């Protein structure tokens, strides 16, 4: 989805401006899509809301959990 990709890029740029230098749009998408693992993709408006309302603390908590699970690589 092009819209979701553009929104993830925008959110990644926002996080970079906040000082989180190594955030990519793929990281944002992986964080958001992890919420949909059990129920499948939601409607577009719900997905847009989830991306735009993602807070840096929520994202960093998700990244920390992925690191503990061993899903992140250097």
Buried (B, 14 or more C-beta within 10 A) or exposed (E): EEEBBEBBBEBBEBBEEEEBEEBEBEBBBBBBBEBEEEEEEEEEEEBBEBBEEBEBEEBBEBBEEBEEEEEEEE
